[in-house]
Amino acid sequence: MVNTINLSSYPGSPPLSENAERKILGRSPLYDKQLVLALLGQGKSVIRPWTKKCISDLQKCHFDHSDIVDLLKCVLATGVFKGSEWCVAKPGGAWAACDSYQVFRSEWVEHAHKNMQVEYYVKFAIGKKDNLILMVSCHPPENR
């Protein structure tokens, strides 16, 4: 049985199959940057890593809450919008319409003993009631 529950505030309908086309047509993000920034200012309970892979990737990067907030602010300020697509957390699970970004930010790289530009791919959705950020992915390019 296919689950077609949409947890995101985007009003569209999820695909009828996990193998169906997931891209959402459009040239601009689904979620307003000002709404995302306002949510980021509300504290820890607003951001939820939504997939097991996202949780794992955040742990690999040693990101805490403030790191995630800083990264999302960087995404909104300088990130390149790559498109929107439907995402599912697990087979048979609920769906969320997500915006995907590529971003570069300066980080201290211990092995190089200097700040370097680090690339990330970040995907997120806003929850149905506009009160939650669902982090779907957050990883460097080699982990795609």
C-alpha positions in Angstrom: 0.0 0.0 0.0 1.3 3.4 -0.9 1.1 6.2 1.6 0.1 9.6 0.1 0.1 11.7 3.3 1.8 15.1 2.9 3.4 16.4 6.0 4.6 19.6 4.4 2.8 22.9 4.1 3.1 22.7 0.3 -0.5 22.1 -0.9 0.3 19.6 -3.7 -0.2 15.9 -3.7 2.6 13.4 -3.3 3.4 10.8 -6.0 1.2 7.8 -6.1 4.3 5.5 -6.1 7.8 5.8 -4.6 9.1 5.0 -8.1 7.2 7.9 -9.7 8.7 11.2 -10.7 9.4 13.2 -7.6 10.4 16.6 -9.1 8.1 19.5 -8.5 8.1 21.9 -11.4 9.0 25.5 -10.8 12.0 27.8 -10.8 11.7 29.2 -7.3 11.6 27.6 -3.8 8.4 26.4 -2.3 9.1 28.0 1.0 9.5 31.7 1.7 13.0 32.6 3.1 11.5 35.0 5.7 9.3 32.2 7.1 12.3 29.9 7.4 14.3 32.6 9.1 11.5 33.3 11.5 11.2 29.6 12.4 15.0 29.4 12.9 14.7 32.1 15.6 12.2 30.1 17.6 14.6 27.6 19.2 15.7 23.9 19.1 12.3 22.3 18.9 11.6 23.8 15.4 14.2 21.8 13.5 13.7 18.0 13.1 16.1 15.8 11.2 13.6 13.7 9.4 15.4 10.9 7.7 17.9 8.3 9.2 20.5 9.4 6.6 20.1 13.0 7.5 20.6 12.2 11.2 23.6 10.1 10.3 25.1 12.8 8.1 24.6 15.5 10.8 26.4 13.3 13.3 29.3 12.7 10.8 29.7 16.4 10.4 29.5 16.8 14.2 26.8 19.4 13.8 24.9 20.5 16.9 21.7 22.7 16.8 23.6 26.0 16.4 25.6 24.5 13.5 22.4 23.5 11.8 20.9 26.9 12.3 24.0 28.6 10.9 24.1 26.3 7.9 20.4 27.0 7.1 21.0 30.7 7.4 23.9 30.4 5.0 21.7 28.4 2.7 19.1 31.2 2.7 21.7 33.9 2.2 24.1 32.4 -0.4 22.8 29.0 -1.3 21.9 28.1 -4.9 18.4 26.7 -5.3 18.6 23.4 -7.1 14.9 22.5 -7.3 12.0 21.1 -5.3 11.0 17.5 -5.0 8.9 15.1 -3.0 10.8 13.1 -0.3 9.8 10.2 1.8 11.6 9.3 5.1 11.1 5.6 4.8 9.4 3.2 2.4 5.7 3.4 2.8 6.0 6.6 4.9 4.6 10.0 4.7 5.9 12.5 2.1 7.2 16.1 2.3 7.7 18.6 -0.5 11.3 19.8 -0.2 13.5 22.6 -1.4 17.0 21.6 -2.3 20.1 23.9 -2.2 23.8 23.8 -2.8 25.9 26.0 -0.5 29.5 26.7 0.1 30.6 28.1 3.5 33.9 28.8 5.2 34.9 26.3 7.8 38.0 25.4 9.8 39.5 22.2 8.4 41.6 20.7 11.1 43.7 18.5 8.7 44.6 21.6 6.6 45.0 23.9 9.6 43.0 26.7 7.9 39.6 27.9 6.9 38.4 26.4 3.6 35.2 26.5 1.5 33.1 23.4 2.2 30.3 22.4 0.0 27.0 21.0 1.3 23.7 19.9 -0.2 20.8 20.7 2.0 17.1 19.7 1.6 14.3 20.7 3.8 10.5 21.2 4.1 8.2 23.3 6.2 5.7 21.3 8.3 2.0 21.4 7.6 1.3 24.0 10.2 4.2 26.3 9.2 5.8 25.6 12.6 8.5 23.0 11.9 11.5 22.6 9.6 12.0 19.0 8.4 15.6 18.4 7.5 15.7 15.8 4.9 19.3 15.9 3.9 22.5 17.7 4.7 25.7 16.3 3.3 28.9 17.1 1.3 28.9 16.2 -2.4 30.6 12.9 -2.0 27.8 11.5 0.1 25.0 12.0 -2.5 
